[in-house]
Amino acid sequence: MSETKAWIYVVIGGLLEVIWASGFKYEAIPSIVIIVSLLISFDLIIKATQVLPIGTVYAVFAGMGTIGTTIVEMVITGGVSVMRIFLILLLLVCIAGLKLTAQGGEG
């Protein structure tokens, strides 16, 4: 698998993490959707770690989940603040930095 495809897996896995993590709190997300998105997200992350460094993959995956679930929470509750937006952007910069400095795994 190419590094590009592995990064696509990480991004899709991170997006699915937002679904299953949000589903733990909001009943509007059916249990089957939570379970399926959880299983697929971890499968994609496991596949990505075959090519990319595991620490970087996990940090990006968890960061995407953190950003996504925070945004979902802000939209649903209306709890938007300048500080929260600043911290989300700071986390996004750190995630991008990890991606840009990542080198392939030991393969």
N, C-alpha and C positions, 0 to 999 in steps of 0.2 A: 504494500500500500504506500502511496506517496504521502509526503508531509502535508500537502494541500488537502488531500482527502481526509487525513487524520484530523486536521484543524476543522474541517467541515463537520466531522463527527463530534468534536468537542463543542462546537457552536450549537448543533442540533441537540446534543445531550444537555447543554446548559439551558436551552429554551424549554426542553421537556422538564427539567428540574423545577422551573418556575411553575409549571402546571401541577406537578405532584406535590410540591411544597405548599403551594397555595391551597391545594385541595385538602390538606390536613386541617385547615382553618375554615374554609368556606364550603358549606354543604351543597352549593350549586354545582360543584364539580362531582360527577358520579364516581363512586368507588372504583368501578372498572377502568375509568379513564386514569385515575390516580395510579392504580396498579400497573397498567400497561405502560404509561409514560415513565414510571419509575424503572421498570425492567428494561425498557428500550434505552433509557438514558444511561443506565449503568453498563449495558452491553456496548453502547457506542464508546463510552469512556474507556472501558477495558480494551477495546480494539485500538483506540487512539494511542494508548500507552505502549502498544507494541512498537510504535514508531517514534513517539515523542517522549520527552522526559516526564516521568510520572508526577513529580512535584509541580511542574509547570502546568500540566494537564489538570491536576486536581485544583490548583489555585485558580485557574481560569474558569473551570467548571463551577466551583463554589462561589467565585466572585460574580459570575453571570447569574447564578441563582439568587445571590444576595441582592444584587441590583434589581433583578426582575421582580422578586417578591416584595422588595421595598417599594418599587413603583406601583405594583398592584395594590399594596396596602395604602399608599398615598392617594391613589385614584378612588378607591372604595371609601376610605374614611375622610378624605379631603385634608389630610394632615400634611400639606405641602409647606415647606419652609425653605428659606434661602440656605440655611445650614445643611439641611438634608440634601438639597440639590448639589451643593458644593461637595459634600462628602461622597455622593454617588459619582460625580464627575472625577473626583480624586481617585476613587477606586477604579473607575474605568481607565484612567491614565495608567495606573499600576498594572492592570490586566493587559493593556496594550503593550506596556514595557516588557512584561514577562513573555508575551508572544513574540515580540521583536527580538528579544535576546535569547530565545530558546534555540537549542541545537538539537539535532536528532538524538534519539536514544542510543544505548550501547549496541543495540541490534545485534 
